[in-house]
Amino acid sequence: MPISNQDIKHIFERLRSGVVPARGLEAFAVGIDRSRTEIKRQLDLVSNNEGGFKFLRGGYGCGKTFLSRLALLAAQSQGFATSFVVVSDNDLHFHKFDDVYRKVVQELGTSECERGALGFIIDRWIGRVEAALIAGGADPDNSDFDEKVEKRIEEDLTFLTRGKAPQDMIRVLRWIFKLKQNNETENASALISWLSGSSNIAANLLRIAGIRGRIGSNEAMDYLQGILAITKAAGYKGLVIAIDEVETILRMRTNIRSQSLNGIRQICDAADSYPGLLWIFTGTPEFFDTNRGVAGLAPLHARLRLIQNGNFASPRQPQLVLTPFDAERLKELALKLRELYPTDDRSQLNTKVTPEFIDLLVEKVTEGFAGDVGIVPREFLRAFVTILDLTSTEPTFDPMTDSGYNLDLNSEELG
C-alpha cells in the first residue's frame, strides 16, 4: 500500500525528535517478521471473538514502542478501533480501573478518526440503530421515531453486554442522542466527555441526565465492556489497547507498585470476558524478572512466566521476546529511510549517503559497545535523519568528511 506524502513528512518529523512515528511504520519496518506474524495471529483470534493479552518484552532500543504502534496500525487496517496509552508515574495506576478506563477511552482511535473517537463511534452505532429500525418498518418521520431509537439503544446495549452495562451509561447514551436531535451539541459533547472518564462536567447537566458523580474504579471495567460492545455494534471487529512502558510501575511506591501489578493480573484474568478485546503491554526484562516486578507477584508470574528451551522461546507465549538491533538490521533500516526521504534530488542523496557511509556510521556508533547497537538506535536514527537533511539542503555538505559522527548518548543509553 503506497504511503502518503503527509505520512512521510510525519515519519521524519517524529524521528528528528527521537520519537516513534504514529503512522507509516510499515514503510520502514525491518527484521521483525516473526513478531508481526504473532501479532497477526493475535488479531485473528480477537477478530473471532476471543479476548486476549500479549506482553512485548525487550530492553531499551529493541523496538517495543515501534511494534506496539505497528500492531495498532495493522489492527485499524483490519477494522479494529485502537487505543495507545503510555504509563506515567502520576495518572495511571492499574489498580485504579477508572484511571485505566479514562486513559484508554480518551486515546480511542479508528482509521477514520485518529484520536478521541468515542463520539464518532457512538454516532456510527446510533446510525446503525436507526437503519435497523427503518429496515424493520419504522417510519423516521413519525413523532415517536426518536423514542424508538432511545429504547433500542437501551435494549441493544443491555443485550450486547449481557446485562452488565451500568444504568448510568445507558442513560447518558440516551441523552447524548436526545441532545443531538435537539441540536444541543455542546451538552452532548460534554456527556461524551463524561463517558470518556472526565470529571469536569457541569453539575446541572449531570442532574438533567440523571447520573451521579464520575465513573468510579468499581464500575469502570463494566463501562469498558459497554464501550467494547458499542464499538463492535458500530461495525468494528473489536478493540486493541496498547499500554506502553509498563516498567514505569517499578518506579512507584511499594504499595502502589504492588497494587498496580495486581491490577494487571486482574485485567489478564478477565480477558476472556471481553471477546473482541486485545491488550498489548510493553515492558523491559527488569519488569518481568525482578521481585519488584512480575516475579514478585506469584499469581501474575505464573501467568506470564517465560519458558525458554536453550536460546529458543516460542513467540506464542504471553511474553513475545524482541531482539536488539544488530548492525545489519540498522543498516537495512537506514537504507529504507534513505529511499523514503522526501527530496527533489534523489541522485545526490544516493551518491553521498552511500551504503559504505552507512557502514562506517554504524561502526562508529557501536564503538565501545562490542557491536551491540540495541542501546542506541533512536539516537542513531536522529543523527542519520540530520545527515539526510543536511545532504538535501546543503549542496556542499559531504557526509564522509563533514558529519562528525556527532551521536550524543544519554546516561541511560550509556548504561
C-alpha positions in Angstrom: 0.0 0.0 0.0 1.6 3.3 -1.1 2.5 5.7 1.7 1.2 9.3 1.5 3.4 12.4 1.4 1.9 13.6 4.6 2.8 10.3 6.4 6.3 10.5 5.0 6.7 14.1 6.4 5.2 12.8 9.7 7.8 10.0 9.9 10.8 12.2 9.5 9.5 14.9 11.8 9.0 12.4 14.6 12.4 10.7 14.0 14.1 14.1 14.2 12.7 14.4 17.8 13.7 10.8 18.7 10.1 9.7 18.9 8.4 6.7 17.3 6.0 7.9 14.5 2.3 7.1 14.9 1.8 6.4 11.2 3.6 4.9 8.2 5.6 2.5 10.2 5.2 -0.4 7.8 7.3 1.6 5.3 10.5 1.1 7.3 9.8 -2.0 9.5 12.8 -4.3 9.2 13.8 -7.5 10.9 10.5 -8.1 12.8 8.7 -10.6 10.6 8.5 -13.2 13.4 6.9 -10.7 15.8 4.5 -9.4 13.2 3.4 -12.9 12.4 2.5 -13.4 16.1 0.6 -10.1 16.3 -1.3 -11.1 13.2 -2.2 -14.4 14.9 -3.5 -12.5 18.0 -5.6 -10.2 15.8 -7.1 -13.2 14.0 -8.0 -14.7 17.4 -9.6 -11.5 18.6 -11.5 -10.9 15.4 -13.1 -14.3 16.0 -14.5 -13.1 19.4 -11.6 -14.2 21.6 -10.3 -11.9 24.3 -6.6 -11.9 24.9 -3.4 -10.2 26.1 0.2 -10.1 24.9 3.3 -8.7 26.6 6.2 -7.4 24.4 9.5 -8.0 26.2 12.7 -6.2 25.3 15.4 -3.9 26.6 16.0 -0.3 25.6 16.1 0.1 21.8 14.5 -3.3 21.0 11.5 -1.6 19.3 8.8 -2.3 21.8 7.0 1.0 21.2 7.5 0.7 17.4 6.0 -2.8 17.4 3.1 -1.8 19.6 2.2 1.1 17.3 2.7 -1.0 14.3 0.3 -3.6 15.8 -2.3 -0.8 16.2 -1.9 0.3 12.6 -2.4 -3.3 11.5 -5.4 -3.6 13.7 -7.0 -0.4 12.3 -6.3 -1.6 8.7 -8.3 -4.8 9.6 -11.2 -2.9 11.0 -10.5 -2.6 14.8 -10.6 0.5 16.9 -7.5 1.1 18.9 -6.0 3.0 21.9 -2.4 3.8 22.7 -1.6 4.6 26.3 1.8 5.5 27.9 2.2 4.6 31.5 3.1 7.6 33.7 4.0 7.9 37.4 1.2 10.2 38.2 -2.0 9.4 36.5 -2.1 5.7 35.6 -2.3 3.2 38.4 -3.5 -0.2 37.3 -5.4 -0.9 40.5 -7.5 2.2 39.8 -9.5 0.9 36.9 -11.1 4.4 36.4 -7.6 5.6 35.6 -7.1 2.8 33.1 -10.6 3.4 31.6 -10.1 7.1 31.3 -6.8 6.9 29.5 -8.0 4.1 27.2 -11.2 5.9 26.1 -9.6 9.3 25.7 -7.0 7.8 23.4 -9.5 5.8 21.4 -8.9 6.0 17.6 -10.0 4.4 14.3 -8.8 4.6 10.8 -11.2 7.4 10.2 -10.6 9.3 13.5 -7.1 9.3 14.8 -7.8 10.2 18.4 -10.8 11.0 20.7 -13.0 8.8 18.5 -15.7 7.9 21.1 -18.2 10.4 19.7 -17.6 9.2 16.2 -18.1 5.6 17.2 -21.3 6.4 19.1 -22.7 8.3 16.1 -21.9 5.4 13.8 -23.6 3.0 16.2 -26.7 5.1 16.5 -26.9 5.4 12.7 -27.0 1.6 12.6 -29.6 1.5 15.2 -31.8 3.9 13.2 -31.2 1.9 10.0 -32.2 -1.3 11.7 -35.5 0.3 12.9 -36.2 1.6 9.5 -35.4 -1.8 7.9 -37.9 -3.2 10.4 -40.7 -0.9 9.2 -40.4 2.1 11.5 -41.1 5.5 9.9 -38.3 8.0 10.6 -40.8 10.9 10.0 -43.2 9.8 12.8 -43.1 11.7 16.0 -42.3 8.6 18.0 -39.2 7.5 16.0 -36.7 9.2 18.3 -38.4 7.4 21.3 -38.0 4.1 19.5 -34.3 4.9 18.9 -33.7 5.6 22.6 -35.5 2.4 23.6 -33.4 0.3 21.1 -30.2 1.9 22.4 -31.0 0.6 25.8 -32.2 -2.8 24.6 -29.2 -3.3 22.3 -26.6 -2.3 24.9 -28.2 -4.5 27.6 -28.2 -7.4 25.2 -24.7 -6.9 23.9 -23.2 -6.6 27.4 -25.3 -9.5 28.8 -26.9 -7.0 31.2 -23.5 -5.7 32.5 -23.9 -2.2 31.1 -24.2 0.3 34.0 -27.6 2.1 34.1 -25.8 5.5 34.1 -24.1 4.5 30.9 -27.4 3.7 29.3 -29.0 7.0 30.5 -26.0 9.0 29.2 -26.2 7.4 25.8 -29.9 8.1 25.5 -29.3 11.7 26.5 -26.5 12.1 24.0 -28.9 11.0 21.3 -31.6 13.3 22.6 -29.4 16.3 22.9 -28.0 15.9 19.4 -31.5 15.6 18.0 -32.3 18.9 19.7 -29.0 20.4 18.2 -27.6 20.8 21.7 -24.2 19.6 20.5 -22.2 21.3 23.3 -24.1 19.5 26.0 -24.0 16.2 24.0 -20.2 16.6 23.8 -20.0 17.2 27.5 -21.8 14.0 28.2 -19.4 12.2 25.8 -16.5 13.6 27.8 -18.2 12.3 31.0 -18.5 8.9 29.3 -14.7 9.2 28.5 -14.0 9.4 32.2 -13.8 13.2 32.7 -15.0 14.6 36.0 -15.1 18.2 34.8 -18.8 18.3 33.8 -21.4 20.8 34.9 -23.4 19.5 37.8 -26.7 20.7 36.3 -26.1 18.7 33.2 -25.4 15.6 35.2 -28.7 16.2 37.1 -30.6 16.6 33.8 -29.2 13.3 32.5 -29.9 11.6 35.8 -26.4 10.5 36.6 -24.4 10.7 39.8 -20.8 11.8 40.1 -18.0 10.4 38.0 -17.2 6.9 36.8 -15.5 5.1 39.7 -13.0 2.3 39.9 -15.5 -0.4 40.9 -17.6 0.0 37.8 -15.0 1.2 35.2 -14.4 -2.2 33.7 -18.2 -2.6 33.2 -18.1 0.7 31.3 -15.2 -0.6 29.2 -17.3 -3.6 28.3 -20.0 -1.2 27.2 -17.5 0.7 25.1 -16.3 -2.5 23.5 -19.9 -3.6 22.8 -20.7 -0.2 21.2 -17.5 -0.4 19.1 -18.4 -3.8 17.7 -22.1 -2.8 17.1 -20.8 0.2 15.2 -19.2 -2.2 12.7 -15.6 -2.6 14.1 -14.2 -6.0 14.7 -13.2 -5.1 18.3 -10.7 -3.1 20.2 -6.9 -3.3 20.6 -5.3 -1.5 23.5 -1.6 -0.9 23.7 -0.1 0.0 27.1 3.5 1.3 26.6 6.3 1.4 29.1 4.6 -0.6 31.8 8.0 -0.9 33.6 7.3 2.6 34.9 5.4 0.8 37.6 8.8 -0.2 39.1 9.4 3.4 40.0 6.2 3.8 42.0 6.0 3.5 45.8 5.9 -0.1 47.1 2.2 -0.2 47.9 1.2 1.4 44.6 3.6 -0.9 42.7 2.1 -4.0 44.3 -1.5 -2.9 43.7 -0.8 -2.0 40.1 0.8 -5.4 39.4 -2.3 -7.0 40.9 -4.5 -4.8 38.7 -2.7 -6.1 35.7 -3.3 -9.6 36.9 -7.0 -8.9 37.2 -7.0 -7.5 33.7 -5.3 -10.6 32.4 -7.7 -12.9 34.3 -10.7 -11.2 32.9 -9.5 -11.1 29.3 -11.9 -14.0 28.3 -14.8 -11.9 29.5 -14.1 -9.2 26.8 -14.5 -11.0 23.5 -13.0 -8.8 20.7 -10.5 -7.1 23.0 -6.7 -7.5 22.9 -4.4 -5.9 25.4 -0.8 -5.3 24.4 1.7 -4.4 27.1 5.3 -3.4 26.6 7.9 -4.0 29.3 11.7 -4.4 30.0 13.2 -7.7 31.3 13.5 -6.0 34.7 9.7 -5.6 34.8 9.2 -9.3 34.2 12.2 -10.9 36.0 12.7 -9.0 39.3 10.9 -9.3 42.6 9.9 -5.6 42.3 8.0 -6.6 39.1 6.1 -9.6 37.8 8.3 -12.1 39.5 7.4 -10.7 42.9 3.7 -11.4 42.4 3.3 -15.2 42.2 -0.1 -15.3 40.5 0.9 -12.9 37.8 4.3 -14.6 37.3 2.6 -17.9 36.9 0.5 -16.5 34.0 3.3 -14.6 32.3 6.4 -16.8 33.0 8.7 -17.0 30.0 9.7 -20.6 29.1 12.9 -21.0 27.1 14.5 -24.0 25.6 18.1 -23.2 25.1 18.2 -20.0 23.0 14.6 -20.5 21.8 11.4 -19.0 23.1 8.1 -19.6 21.4 6.5 -16.3 20.3 3.1 -17.7 21.1 3.7 -17.4 24.9 2.3 -14.5 26.8 5.7 -12.8 26.5 6.9 -12.1 23.0 10.6 -11.6 23.2 12.0 -8.8 21.0 15.6 -9.0 19.9 18.0 -6.0 19.9 19.1 -4.4 16.7 22.3 -5.6 15.1 24.5 -3.7 12.7 23.0 -5.4 9.6 19.4 -4.6 10.7 20.4 -1.0 11.4 22.0 -0.6 8.0 18.8 -2.1 6.3 16.7 0.4 8.3 18.9 3.3 7.2 18.7 2.3 3.6 14.9 2.2 3.7 14.8 5.6 5.3 17.1 7.0 2.6 14.8 5.7 -0.1 11.8 7.1 1.7 13.3 10.5 2.4 11.4 13.3 0.5 13.9 15.1 -1.8 14.0 16.8 -5.2 17.5 15.4 -5.9 17.5 11.7 -5.1 20.6 11.1 -7.1 22.6 13.4 -4.9 21.2 11.8 -1.8 22.1 8.3 -3.0 25.5 9.4 -4.2 26.5 11.0 -0.9 24.7 8.8 1.6 26.1 5.6 0.3 25.9 2.1 1.9 29.6 2.4 2.6 29.0 5.6 4.6 26.2 3.9 6.5 28.5 1.0 7.3 31.0 3.5 8.7 28.3 5.3 10.7 27.1 2.1 12.2 30.7 1.0 13.1 31.3 4.4 14.7 28.1 4.2 16.7 28.9 0.8 18.1 32.5 1.5 19.1 32.9 0.6 22.7 29.7 -1.4 22.8 31.1 -4.7 21.3 29.0 -4.2 18.2 25.7 -4.0 20.2 23.5 -1.3 18.7 20.5 -2.3 20.7 21.1 0.6 23.1 21.4 3.4 20.5 19.0 3.0 17.6 16.9 6.0 18.5 19.9 8.4 18.6 21.4 6.8 15.6 18.2 7.5 13.6 18.1 11.1 14.8 21.7 11.6 13.6 21.0 9.8 10.4 18.0 11.9 9.6 20.0 15.0 10.3 22.6 13.8 7.8 19.8 13.3 5.2 18.5 16.8 6.0 22.0 18.4 5.5 22.6 16.4 2.3 19.3 17.6 0.9 19.6 21.2 1.9 23.4 22.0 1.8 24.8 21.4 -1.7 28.4 21.3 -0.4 27.8 19.0 2.6 29.7 15.7 2.4 28.7 13.1 5.0 32.0 11.4 4.8 34.0 14.4 5.8 31.5 16.8 7.4 29.2 14.7 9.5 31.5 14.5 12.5 29.5 11.4 13.8 28.0 13.6 16.5 25.9 11.0 18.3 25.3 12.2 21.8 24.2 9.3 24.1 22.5 10.0 27.4 23.3 8.2 30.7 20.6 5.6 30.2 21.9 4.7 26.8 25.5 4.5 28.0 24.3 2.2 30.8 
